[in-house]
Amino acid sequence: MYDPVGGEHFNIFAAGLKTADRIVTVSHGYAWELKTTEGGWGLHGIINENDWKFRGIVNGVDTKDWNPQFDIHLKSDGYTNYTLETLQTGKRQCKAALQKELGLPVREDVPIISFIGRLDQQKGVDLIAEAIPWMMSHDVQ
């Protein structure tokens, strides 16, 4: 029974932290941040007691699996593998395939804007939300 805000409530996250053999976070920095009062959201005490279980993994891209020259996901539906030598034509073909897959008009002359991340103010989604009207006033997808 543990509620970081007070009271007697079952906290499944606290139970998970206590009973887990290992805990992996999305980065070394986030593993450190969780140990602080601000970043631990009331669970920093439990997190610090179980510090030995935590391991931050390095964010990034596996350059073997996601190498556009060998990426198996670029072998169908109009996508293509490409190298540094075929970069211009390969990326152009992949962009057209993505536009088609998303139901967008296939146009070389417009940028595609996307966001991959948590919908969290810490990740800047408030800035993205503020910029959307400006972005949409331009010719973008």
SVG drawing of the C-alpha trace seen along z (x, -y; Angstrom):
<svg xmlns="http://www.w3.org/2000/svg" viewBox="-6 -31 34 41">
<polyline fill="none" stroke="black" stroke-width="0.4" points="0.0,0.0 1.7,-3.2 0.5,-6.4 3.1,-9.1 0.5,-11.8 -0.8,-10.5 -3.3,-7.9 -3.5,-4.2 -3.9,-3.0 -2.4,-0.2 0.2,-1.6 0.9,1.0 3.9,-1.0 5.5,-1.1 4.9,2.7 6.5,3.2 9.5,1.2 9.9,3.2 9.4,6.6 11.2,6.2 14.6,7.9 15.8,5.2 14.4,1.9 15.4,0.4 14.8,-3.3 15.0,-5.0 18.3,-6.7 21.0,-7.1 19.7,-10.7 16.2,-9.5 17.4,-6.8 19.1,-9.6 16.1,-12.0 13.8,-9.4 15.8,-9.5 15.0,-13.2 12.0,-14.5 10.7,-16.2 11.4,-13.3 10.3,-10.5 6.8,-11.8 6.7,-10.8 8.4,-7.4 11.9,-8.7 12.4,-7.1 11.5,-3.6 13.6,-4.3 16.6,-5.3 16.2,-2.2 16.2,0.0 18.9,-2.0 20.9,1.2 18.1,2.5 18.1,-0.5 19.9,-0.7 19.5,-3.4 19.9,-2.3 21.3,-4.6 18.7,-6.1 19.5,-5.8 19.2,-3.8 20.6,-0.4 22.6,-1.2 22.7,2.4 19.0,3.2 17.9,-0.3 20.5,-0.8 18.5,-1.9 20.8,0.3 19.8,3.5 16.5,2.6 14.0,5.4 11.1,3.0 12.1,1.1 11.5,4.0 7.8,3.7 4.9,1.4 6.9,-1.0 9.7,-1.5 13.3,-0.7 16.7,-0.1 19.3,-2.8 22.9,-3.6 24.9,-6.8 25.3,-6.5 21.5,-6.1 20.4,-8.5 18.7,-11.0 16.5,-8.5 16.1,-6.1 14.9,-8.7 12.6,-10.2 11.0,-6.8 10.6,-6.1 9.0,-9.5 6.5,-8.9 5.7,-5.4 5.1,-7.0 2.9,-9.7 0.9,-7.0 0.6,-4.8 -0.7,-7.7 -3.1,-8.8 -1.3,-12.0 -0.8,-13.5 2.5,-12.3 4.5,-15.5 8.3,-16.0 8.0,-19.7 6.6,-19.6 8.2,-18.6 6.6,-15.9 6.6,-16.9 6.2,-14.3 6.8,-13.9 7.9,-10.7 7.8,-11.0 5.8,-11.1 2.9,-13.6 4.5,-15.3 5.2,-19.0 8.8,-17.9 9.2,-16.8 8.0,-20.1 4.5,-19.2 3.3,-22.6 5.7,-24.2 4.5,-22.0 0.9,-22.8 1.7,-26.5 3.5,-26.1 0.8,-24.0 -1.2,-27.0 2.0,-28.5 3.1,-25.2 -0.3,-24.6 -0.3,-28.0 2.6,-26.7 2.5,-24.0 3.5,-21.0 2.2,-17.5"/>
</svg>
